[in-house]
Every structure is written in C-alpha cells, then in structure tokens.
C-alpha cells in the first residue's frame, strides 16, 4: 500500500509506546568501571544503590530497565540519601 500523504486518525482505547530501551550502553563508562550487571544487562546494585565498585552508585532505568519516570525519580531520591549516608560515615 502506498502512502497517500493524508492524515489518518485511528480510534483506539489504548496505545503503547515502544521506545526500544533495552539496557544501559555497555561500552564506555560501564566497561571502564567494570560494573557488574544482571542478566538483563542493567547495572547491579545493593539495597543502598551501591554498585560493585564501592564508591559508585546507580539508580533509575540504568538499574531497573525502562520504567515510569516517577519510579526513576524515587530511585534517584533513595540513591541521594544513600550517598549522603555513605559520605557521612
């Protein structure tokens, strides 16, 4: 079927956006820091958001995979508290 150039409206009850995010880029910083990743190639962290490198913390989609922005924001807040605690120890 050839495109006509006309705008077409398709009625739908629900639309999912597929952005193609799979995992953080493995080349570059992750490789240089030798950070451990899980089976989905996301950065592995402990309960304090600390990576396999003691002084490196990670959060958001880099650790969980693509998710809602509010989850990434909550993860960032949790990580900021963990970093603050680490620096004061």
Biopython code that builds the backbone (N, CA, C, O; Angstrom):
import numpy as np
from Bio.PDB.StructureBuilder import StructureBuilder

atoms = [
    (1, "UNK", "N", (0.838, -1.168, 0.000)),
    (1, "UNK", "CA", (0.000, 0.000, 0.000)),
    (1, "UNK", "C", (0.893, 1.244, 0.000)),
    (1, "UNK", "O", (1.811, 1.342, 0.814)),
    (2, "UNK", "N", (0.639, 2.169, -0.881)),
    (2, "UNK", "CA", (1.431, 3.384, -0.998)),
    (2, "UNK", "C", (0.907, 4.454, -0.041)),
    (2, "UNK", "O", (-0.305, 4.604, 0.107)),
    (3, "UNK", "N", (1.812, 5.207, 0.615)),
    (3, "UNK", "CA", (1.361, 6.316, 1.446)),
    (3, "UNK", "C", (0.665, 7.379, 0.585)),
    (3, "UNK", "O", (1.091, 7.664, -0.535)),
    (4, "UNK", "N", (-0.396, 7.948, 1.122)),
    (4, "UNK", "CA", (-1.150, 8.962, 0.378)),
    (4, "UNK", "C", (-0.760, 10.373, 0.793)),
    (4, "UNK", "O", (-1.059, 11.331, 0.081)),
    (5, "UNK", "N", (-0.090, 10.512, 1.945)),
    (5, "UNK", "CA", (0.267, 11.822, 2.450)),
    (5, "UNK", "C", (-0.854, 12.471, 3.238)),
    (5, "UNK", "O", (-0.686, 13.571, 3.764)),
    (6, "UNK", "N", (-1.983, 11.808, 3.326)),
    (6, "UNK", "CA", (-3.119, 12.341, 4.078)),
    (6, "UNK", "C", (-3.010, 11.923, 5.541)),
    (6, "UNK", "O", (-2.526, 10.836, 5.856)),
    (7, "UNK", "N", (-3.473, 12.811, 6.435)),
    (7, "UNK", "CA", (-3.521, 12.484, 7.855)),
    (7, "UNK", "C", (-4.660, 11.513, 8.094)),
    (7, "UNK", "O", (-5.769, 11.697, 7.592)),
    (8, "UNK", "N", (-4.373, 10.481, 8.863)),
    (8, "UNK", "CA", (-5.394, 9.481, 9.171)),
    (8, "UNK", "C", (-5.525, 9.364, 10.679)),
    (8, "UNK", "O", (-4.520, 9.274, 11.384)),
    (9, "UNK", "N", (-6.732, 9.364, 11.174)),
    (9, "UNK", "CA", (-6.986, 9.197, 12.601)),
    (9, "UNK", "C", (-7.513, 7.793, 12.831)),
    (9, "UNK", "O", (-8.497, 7.371, 12.225)),
    (10, "UNK", "N", (-6.842, 7.086, 13.712)),
    (10, "UNK", "CA", (-7.253, 5.729, 14.050)),
    (10, "UNK", "C", (-7.741, 5.737, 15.489)),
    (10, "UNK", "O", (-6.976, 6.051, 16.401)),
    (11, "UNK", "N", (-8.991, 5.400, 15.700)),
    (11, "UNK", "CA", (-9.544, 5.368, 17.051)),
    (11, "UNK", "C", (-8.966, 4.172, 17.806)),
    (11, "UNK", "O", (-8.819, 3.080, 17.255)),
    (12, "UNK", "N", (-8.640, 4.404, 19.083)),
    (12, "UNK", "CA", (-8.080, 3.340, 19.917)),
    (12, "UNK", "C", (-8.433, 3.609, 21.370)),
    (12, "UNK", "O", (-8.545, 4.761, 21.788)),
    (13, "UNK", "N", (-8.605, 2.552, 22.126)),
    (13, "UNK", "CA", (-8.849, 2.677, 23.560)),
    (13, "UNK", "C", (-7.547, 2.827, 24.324)),
    (13, "UNK", "O", (-7.520, 3.437, 25.393)),
    (14, "UNK", "N", (-6.469, 2.279, 23.787)),
    (14, "UNK", "CA", (-5.186, 2.285, 24.472)),
    (14, "UNK", "C", (-4.077, 2.219, 23.437)),
    (14, "UNK", "O", (-4.180, 1.487, 22.453)),
    (15, "UNK", "N", (-3.014, 2.986, 23.660)),
    (15, "UNK", "CA", (-1.860, 2.975, 22.769)),
    (15, "UNK", "C", (-0.611, 2.799, 23.613)),
    (15, "UNK", "O", (-0.427, 3.519, 24.595)),
    (16, "UNK", "N", (0.250, 1.859, 23.253)),
    (16, "UNK", "CA", (1.523, 1.642, 23.932)),
    (16, "UNK", "C", (2.635, 2.217, 23.073)),
    (16, "UNK", "O", (2.680, 1.991, 21.864)),
    (17, "UNK", "N", (3.536, 2.964, 23.710)),
    (17, "UNK", "CA", (4.708, 3.459, 23.006)),
    (17, "UNK", "C", (5.847, 2.476, 23.212)),
    (17, "UNK", "O", (6.120, 2.069, 24.341)),
    (18, "UNK", "N", (6.495, 2.102, 22.160)),
    (18, "UNK", "CA", (7.648, 1.208, 22.242)),
    (18, "UNK", "C", (8.875, 2.010, 21.865)),
    (18, "UNK", "O", (9.089, 2.334, 20.697)),
    (19, "UNK", "N", (9.687, 2.329, 22.879)),
    (19, "UNK", "CA", (10.837, 3.196, 22.647)),
    (19, "UNK", "C", (12.122, 2.420, 22.360)),
    (19, "UNK", "O", (13.106, 3.009, 21.912)),
    (20, "UNK", "N", (12.131, 1.143, 22.605)),
    (20, "UNK", "CA", (13.289, 0.346, 22.268)),
    (20, "UNK", "C", (14.390, 0.308, 23.310)),
    (20, "UNK", "O", (15.460, -0.237, 23.037)),
    (21, "UNK", "N", (14.170, 0.870, 24.507)),
    (21, "UNK", "CA", (15.190, 0.831, 25.549)),
    (21, "UNK", "C", (15.335, -0.599, 26.057)),
    (21, "UNK", "O", (14.355, -1.211, 26.481)),
    (22, "UNK", "N", (16.528, -1.119, 26.017)),
    (22, "UNK", "CA", (16.760, -2.480, 26.497)),
    (22, "UNK", "C", (17.592, -2.467, 27.769)),
    (22, "UNK", "O", (17.225, -3.106, 28.755)),
    (23, "UNK", "N", (18.693, -1.757, 27.760)),
    (23, "UNK", "CA", (19.597, -1.683, 28.908)),
    (23, "UNK", "C", (20.586, -0.548, 28.672)),
    (23, "UNK", "O", (20.675, -0.031, 27.559)),
    (24, "UNK", "N", (21.332, -0.152, 29.706)),
    (24, "UNK", "CA", (22.326, 0.913, 29.509)),
    (24, "UNK", "C", (23.413, 0.472, 28.527)),
    (24, "UNK", "O", (23.689, -0.719, 28.387)),
    (25, "UNK", "N", (24.016, 1.430, 27.862)),
    (25, "UNK", "CA", (25.137, 1.139, 26.971)),
    (25, "UNK", "C", (26.239, 0.449, 27.772)),
    (25, "UNK", "O", (26.646, 0.942, 28.824)),
    (26, "UNK", "N", (26.710, -0.665, 27.287)),
    (26, "UNK", "CA", (27.734, -1.422, 27.998)),
    (26, "UNK", "C", (29.134, -0.865, 27.719)),
    (26, "UNK", "O", (30.030, -0.966, 28.557)),
    (27, "UNK", "N", (29.306, -0.282, 26.544)),
    (27, "UNK", "CA", (30.605, 0.274, 26.181)),
    (27, "UNK", "C", (30.819, 1.588, 26.923)),
    (27, "UNK", "O", (29.861, 2.261, 27.301)),
    (28, "UNK", "N", (32.053, 1.936, 27.123)),
    (28, "UNK", "CA", (32.367, 3.207, 27.767)),
    (28, "UNK", "C", (32.467, 3.077, 29.275)),
    (28, "UNK", "O", (33.195, 2.229, 29.792)),
    (29, "UNK", "N", (31.726, 3.927, 29.977)),
    (29, "UNK", "CA", (31.846, 4.047, 31.430)),
    (29, "UNK", "C", (31.604, 2.730, 32.168)),
    (29, "UNK", "O", (32.358, 2.393, 33.081)),
    (30, "UNK", "N", (30.575, 1.985, 31.792)),
    (30, "UNK", "CA", (30.304, 0.718, 32.480)),
    (30, "UNK", "C", (31.474, -0.244, 32.351)),
    (30, "UNK", "O", (31.851, -0.903, 33.320)),
    (31, "UNK", "N", (32.043, -0.325, 31.169)),
    (31, "UNK", "CA", (33.204, -1.195, 30.960)),
    (31, "UNK", "C", (34.425, -0.672, 31.700)),
    (31, "UNK", "O", (35.146, -1.437, 32.341)),
    (32, "UNK", "N", (34.654, 0.624, 31.611)),
    (32, "UNK", "CA", (35.825, 1.220, 32.261)),
    (32, "UNK", "C", (35.789, 1.010, 33.771)),
    (32, "UNK", "O", (36.814, 0.712, 34.383)),
    (33, "UNK", "N", (34.624, 1.164, 34.363)),
    (33, "UNK", "CA", (34.489, 0.987, 35.809)),
    (33, "UNK", "C", (34.325, -0.471, 36.210)),
    (33, "UNK", "O", (34.350, -0.801, 37.396)),
    (34, "UNK", "N", (34.157, -1.346, 35.221)),
    (34, "UNK", "CA", (33.969, -2.787, 35.443)),
    (34, "UNK", "C", (32.791, -3.055, 36.386)),
    (34, "UNK", "O", (32.890, -3.859, 37.313)),
    (35, "UNK", "N", (31.665, -2.358, 36.129)),
    (35, "UNK", "CA", (30.480, -2.529, 36.966)),
    (35, "UNK", "C", (29.769, -3.829, 36.630)),
    (35, "UNK", "O", (29.607, -4.184, 35.463)),
    (36, "UNK", "N", (29.350, -4.530, 37.669)),
    (36, "UNK", "CA", (28.605, -5.775, 37.479)),
    (36, "UNK", "C", (27.217, -5.447, 36.946)),
    (36, "UNK", "O", (26.615, -4.439, 37.313)),
    (37, "UNK", "N", (26.723, -6.319, 36.072)),
    (37, "UNK", "CA", (25.374, -6.176, 35.546)),
    (37, "UNK", "C", (24.589, -7.450, 35.813)),
    (37, "UNK", "O", (25.160, -8.514, 36.055)),
    (38, "UNK", "N", (23.267, -7.320, 35.762)),
    (38, "UNK", "CA", (22.440, -8.509, 35.973)),
    (38, "UNK", "C", (22.195, -9.209, 34.639)),
    (38, "UNK", "O", (22.767, -8.827, 33.618)),
    (39, "UNK", "N", (21.351, -10.225, 34.651)),
    (39, "UNK", "CA", (21.112, -11.000, 33.430)),
    (39, "UNK", "C", (20.432, -10.181, 32.332)),
    (39, "UNK", "O", (20.453, -10.583, 31.169)),
    (40, "UNK", "N", (19.830, -9.036, 32.680)),
    (40, "UNK", "CA", (19.202, -8.157, 31.688)),
    (40, "UNK", "C", (20.139, -7.023, 31.271)),
    (40, "UNK", "O", (19.737, -6.118, 30.539)),
    (41, "UNK", "N", (21.396, -7.075, 31.741)),
    (41, "UNK", "CA", (22.451, -6.099, 31.430)),
    (41, "UNK", "C", (22.208, -4.725, 32.048)),
    (41, "UNK", "O", (22.763, -3.725, 31.594)),
    (42, "UNK", "N", (21.371, -4.686, 33.090)),
    (42, "UNK", "CA", (21.219, -3.463, 33.871)),
    (42, "UNK", "C", (22.280, -3.469, 34.956)),
    (42, "UNK", "O", (22.766, -4.535, 35.333)),
    (43, "UNK", "N", (22.650, -2.299, 35.466)),
    (43, "UNK", "CA", (23.683, -2.200, 36.499)),
    (43, "UNK", "C", (23.170, -2.832, 37.791)),
    (43, "UNK", "O", (22.078, -2.498, 38.251)),
    (44, "UNK", "N", (23.942, -3.734, 38.373)),
    (44, "UNK", "CA", (23.575, -4.375, 39.639)),
    (44, "UNK", "C", (23.902, -3.446, 40.800)),
    (44, "UNK", "O", (24.981, -2.855, 40.851)),
    (45, "UNK", "N", (22.966, -3.322, 41.726)),
    (45, "UNK", "CA", (23.165, -2.508, 42.930)),
    (45, "UNK", "C", (22.677, -3.268, 44.148)),
    (45, "UNK", "O", (21.855, -4.178, 44.044)),
    (46, "UNK", "N", (23.206, -2.873, 45.322)),
    (46, "UNK", "CA", (22.718, -3.459, 46.565)),
    (46, "UNK", "C", (21.559, -2.621, 47.096)),
    (46, "UNK", "O", (21.069, -1.737, 46.393)),
    (47, "UNK", "N", (21.120, -2.878, 48.308)),
    (47, "UNK", "CA", (19.971, -2.159, 48.865)),
    (47, "UNK", "C", (20.239, -0.667, 49.075)),
    (47, "UNK", "O", (19.304, 0.117, 49.239)),
    (48, "UNK", "N", (21.513, -0.278, 49.069)),
    (48, "UNK", "CA", (21.888, 1.139, 49.195)),
    (48, "UNK", "C", (22.207, 1.766, 47.843)),
    (48, "UNK", "O", (22.763, 2.862, 47.773)),
    (49, "UNK", "N", (21.854, 1.070, 46.780)),
    (49, "UNK", "CA", (22.086, 1.549, 45.416)),
    (49, "UNK", "C", (23.567, 1.604, 45.042)),
    (49, "UNK", "O", (23.947, 2.262, 44.074)),
    (50, "UNK", "N", (24.403, 0.905, 45.821)),
    (50, "UNK", "CA", (25.832, 0.850, 45.559)),
    (50, "UNK", "C", (26.100, -0.222, 44.506)),
    (50, "UNK", "O", (25.518, -1.306, 44.546)),
    (51, "UNK", "N", (26.982, 0.092, 43.571)),
    (51, "UNK", "CA", (27.344, -0.871, 42.531)),
    (51, "UNK", "C", (28.454, -1.790, 43.040)),
    (51, "UNK", "O", (28.812, -1.755, 44.217)),
    (52, "UNK", "N", (28.981, -2.592, 42.157)),
    (52, "UNK", "CA", (30.097, -3.480, 42.508)),
    (52, "UNK", "C", (31.379, -2.693, 42.775)),
    (52, "UNK", "O", (32.339, -3.240, 43.318)),
    (53, "UNK", "N", (31.401, -1.427, 42.401)),
    (53, "UNK", "CA", (32.509, -0.531, 42.715)),
    (53, "UNK", "C", (32.064, 0.321, 43.905)),
    (53, "UNK", "O", (31.147, 1.132, 43.772)),
    (54, "UNK", "N", (32.694, 0.150, 45.050)),
    (54, "UNK", "CA", (32.235, 0.714, 46.328)),
    (54, "UNK", "C", (31.824, 2.185, 46.285)),
    (54, "UNK", "O", (30.854, 2.572, 46.937)),
    (55, "UNK", "N", (32.541, 3.004, 45.532)),
    (55, "UNK", "CA", (32.264, 4.438, 45.528)),
    (55, "UNK", "C", (31.357, 4.878, 44.379)),
    (55, "UNK", "O", (31.210, 6.074, 44.129)),
    (56, "UNK", "N", (30.758, 3.930, 43.689)),
    (56, "UNK", "CA", (29.881, 4.247, 42.560)),
    (56, "UNK", "C", (28.467, 3.791, 42.877)),
    (56, "UNK", "O", (28.238, 2.637, 43.240)),
    (57, "UNK", "N", (27.522, 4.714, 42.735)),
    (57, "UNK", "CA", (26.114, 4.432, 42.980)),
    (57, "UNK", "C", (25.363, 4.566, 41.660)),
    (57, "UNK", "O", (25.792, 5.304, 40.773)),
    (58, "UNK", "N", (24.262, 3.869, 41.529)),
    (58, "UNK", "CA", (23.453, 3.954, 40.308)),
    (58, "UNK", "C", (21.980, 3.894, 40.681)),
    (58, "UNK", "O", (21.616, 3.395, 41.746)),
    (59, "UNK", "N", (21.140, 4.408, 39.793)),
    (59, "UNK", "CA", (19.706, 4.407, 40.072)),
    (59, "UNK", "C", (18.902, 4.509, 38.781)),
    (59, "UNK", "O", (19.463, 4.605, 37.689)),
    (60, "UNK", "N", (17.593, 4.485, 38.922)),
    (60, "UNK", "CA", (16.693, 4.676, 37.794)),
    (60, "UNK", "C", (16.748, 3.556, 36.779)),
    (60, "UNK", "O", (17.029, 2.403, 37.108)),
    (61, "UNK", "N", (16.471, 3.921, 35.531)),
    (61, "UNK", "CA", (16.392, 2.936, 34.453)),
    (61, "UNK", "C", (17.691, 2.157, 34.260)),
    (61, "UNK", "O", (17.663, 1.030, 33.766)),
    (62, "UNK", "N", (18.827, 2.740, 34.641)),
    (62, "UNK", "CA", (20.107, 2.041, 34.487)),
    (62, "UNK", "C", (20.166, 0.791, 35.356)),
    (62, "UNK", "O", (20.916, -0.139, 35.058)),
    (63, "UNK", "N", (19.369, 0.766, 36.441)),
    (63, "UNK", "CA", (19.379, -0.389, 37.349)),
    (63, "UNK", "C", (18.154, -1.278, 37.201)),
    (63, "UNK", "O", (18.221, -2.475, 37.480)),
    (64, "UNK", "N", (17.045, -0.713, 36.767)),
    (64, "UNK", "CA", (15.798, -1.496, 36.703)),
    (64, "UNK", "C", (15.329, -1.778, 35.297)),
    (64, "UNK", "O", (14.464, -2.629, 35.092)),
    (65, "UNK", "N", (15.878, -1.086, 34.331)),
    (65, "UNK", "CA", (15.343, -1.155, 32.979)),
    (65, "UNK", "C", (14.279, -0.076, 32.841)),
    (65, "UNK", "O", (13.940, 0.604, 33.809)),
    (66, "UNK", "N", (13.772, 0.070, 31.663)),
    (66, "UNK", "CA", (12.799, 1.121, 31.390)),
    (66, "UNK", "C", (11.580, 0.972, 32.287)),
    (66, "UNK", "O", (11.038, -0.121, 32.449)),
    (67, "UNK", "N", (11.164, 2.083, 32.863)),
    (67, "UNK", "CA", (10.021, 2.088, 33.759)),
    (67, "UNK", "C", (9.399, 3.477, 33.756)),
    (67, "UNK", "O", (9.736, 4.317, 32.921)),
    (68, "UNK", "N", (8.505, 3.708, 34.682)),
    (68, "UNK", "CA", (7.858, 5.010, 34.793)),
    (68, "UNK", "C", (8.824, 6.051, 35.330)),
    (68, "UNK", "O", (9.699, 5.736, 36.137)),
    (69, "UNK", "N", (8.668, 7.288, 34.887)),
    (69, "UNK", "CA", (9.558, 8.357, 35.324)),
    (69, "UNK", "C", (9.446, 8.574, 36.833)),
    (69, "UNK", "O", (10.436, 8.938, 37.467)),
    (70, "UNK", "N", (8.278, 8.362, 37.419)),
    (70, "UNK", "CA", (8.142, 8.557, 38.867)),
    (70, "UNK", "C", (8.958, 7.525, 39.630)),
    (70, "UNK", "O", (9.436, 7.812, 40.727)),
    (71, "UNK", "N", (9.125, 6.337, 39.077)),
    (71, "UNK", "CA", (9.974, 5.327, 39.725)),
    (71, "UNK", "C", (11.443, 5.737, 39.644)),
    (71, "UNK", "O", (12.200, 5.551, 40.597)),
    (72, "UNK", "N", (11.834, 6.286, 38.518)),
    (72, "UNK", "CA", (13.212, 6.757, 38.372)),
    (72, "UNK", "C", (13.486, 7.902, 39.339)),
    (72, "UNK", "O", (14.564, 7.983, 39.927)),
    (73, "UNK", "N", (12.508, 8.784, 39.499)),
    (73, "UNK", "CA", (12.666, 9.902, 40.434)),
    (73, "UNK", "C", (12.783, 9.397, 41.866)),
    (73, "UNK", "O", (13.623, 9.878, 42.625)),
    (74, "UNK", "N", (11.955, 8.439, 42.238)),
    (74, "UNK", "CA", (12.015, 7.866, 43.590)),
    (74, "UNK", "C", (13.350, 7.161, 43.804)),
    (74, "UNK", "O", (13.933, 7.243, 44.885)),
    (75, "UNK", "N", (13.828, 6.476, 42.785)),
    (75, "UNK", "CA", (15.117, 5.801, 42.867)),
    (75, "UNK", "C", (16.246, 6.812, 43.050)),
    (75, "UNK", "O", (17.175, 6.576, 43.823)),
    (76, "UNK", "N", (16.164, 7.929, 42.345)),
    (76, "UNK", "CA", (17.171, 8.984, 42.485)),
    (76, "UNK", "C", (17.197, 9.561, 43.890)),
    (76, "UNK", "O", (18.263, 9.818, 44.448)),
    (77, "UNK", "N", (16.011, 9.764, 44.455)),
    (77, "UNK", "CA", (15.911, 10.296, 45.821)),
    (77, "UNK", "C", (16.497, 9.308, 46.829)),
    (77, "UNK", "O", (17.221, 9.698, 47.745)),
    (78, "UNK", "N", (16.174, 8.021, 46.649)),
    (78, "UNK", "CA", (16.709, 6.978, 47.537)),
    (78, "UNK", "C", (18.234, 6.925, 47.429)),
    (78, "UNK", "O", (18.933, 6.789, 48.434)),
    (79, "UNK", "N", (18.732, 7.033, 46.214)),
    (79, "UNK", "CA", (20.178, 6.976, 45.990)),
    (79, "UNK", "C", (20.875, 8.189, 46.585)),
    (79, "UNK", "O", (21.957, 8.059, 47.158)),
    (80, "UNK", "N", (20.275, 9.363, 46.460)),
    (80, "UNK", "CA", (20.866, 10.581, 47.046)),
    (80, "UNK", "C", (20.997, 10.432, 48.559)),
    (80, "UNK", "O", (22.009, 10.834, 49.133)),
    (81, "UNK", "N", (19.986, 9.859, 49.208)),
    (81, "UNK", "CA", (20.053, 9.631, 50.656)),
    (81, "UNK", "C", (21.159, 8.639, 50.993)),
    (81, "UNK", "O", (21.887, 8.820, 51.969)),
    (82, "UNK", "N", (21.282, 7.584, 50.177)),
    (82, "UNK", "CA", (22.317, 6.574, 50.412)),
    (82, "UNK", "C", (23.717, 7.173, 50.244)),
    (82, "UNK", "O", (24.623, 6.863, 51.018)),
    (83, "UNK", "N", (23.889, 8.018, 49.246)),
    (83, "UNK", "CA", (25.183, 8.671, 49.026)),
    (83, "UNK", "C", (25.511, 9.598, 50.199)),
    (83, "UNK", "O", (26.643, 9.619, 50.681)),
    (84, "UNK", "N", (24.526, 10.353, 50.648)),
    (84, "UNK", "CA", (24.717, 11.244, 51.792)),
    (84, "UNK", "C", (25.157, 10.442, 53.013)),
    (84, "UNK", "O", (26.092, 10.833, 53.712)),
    (85, "UNK", "N", (24.493, 9.332, 53.266)),
    (85, "UNK", "CA", (24.834, 8.460, 54.407)),
    (85, "UNK", "C", (26.249, 7.919, 54.248)),
    (85, "UNK", "O", (27.012, 7.886, 55.213)),
    (86, "UNK", "N", (26.605, 7.496, 53.034)),
    (86, "UNK", "CA", (27.935, 6.958, 52.753)),
    (86, "UNK", "C", (29.005, 8.014, 53.031)),
    (86, "UNK", "O", (30.027, 7.720, 53.651)),
    (87, "UNK", "N", (28.767, 9.236, 52.573)),
    (87, "UNK", "CA", (29.757, 10.304, 52.742)),
    (87, "UNK", "C", (29.908, 10.734, 54.199)),
    (87, "UNK", "O", (30.973, 11.212, 54.592)),
    (88, "UNK", "N", (28.858, 10.572, 55.004)),
    (88, "UNK", "CA", (28.934, 10.951, 56.393)),
    (88, "UNK", "C", (29.465, 9.836, 57.288)),
    (88, "UNK", "O", (29.709, 10.061, 58.474)),
    (89, "UNK", "N", (29.646, 8.653, 56.744)),
    (89, "UNK", "CA", (30.143, 7.510, 57.526)),
    (89, "UNK", "C", (31.644, 7.586, 57.728)),
    (89, "UNK", "O", (32.227, 6.707, 58.363)),
]
sb = StructureBuilder()
sb.init_structure("model")
sb.init_model(0)
sb.init_chain("A")
sb.init_seg("    ")
for serial, (resi, resn, name, xyz) in enumerate(atoms, 1):
    if name == "N":
        sb.init_residue(resn, " ", resi, " ")
    sb.init_atom(name, np.array(xyz, "f"), 0.0, 1.0, " ", f" {name:<3s}", serial, name[0])
structure = sb.get_structure()
